[in-house]
């Protein structure tokens, strides 16, 4: 699994770009401070997504145990309930 919360700042010409763990550009910024702020936002977003994934996984497992179904059956039901 690739860590989503690994970001770096690279100087390209006269701009600073933020790159994720797999080398994809997240954005370009005119100053290093702006790029560092973007990294902080990206790290926060990644951490919130990680937490949400853990919670959904717990809900899927609970649904599986409660109703005696497999993950393939439980996951869509949990996903439907998530957006209500």
Number of C-alpha atoms within 10 A of each C-alpha: 3 7 11 16 17 14 22 17 20 15 15 9 7 9 14 21 24 25 19 19 13 11 10 10 15 16 14 19 18 12 13 17 11 15 24 18 13 20 23 14 12 19 17 13 14 16 14 11 13 14 12 12 12 11 12 15 15 12 17 23 17 14 19 17 13 9 10 11 14 13 14 10 14 19 18 12 12 17 13 9 8 10 6 5
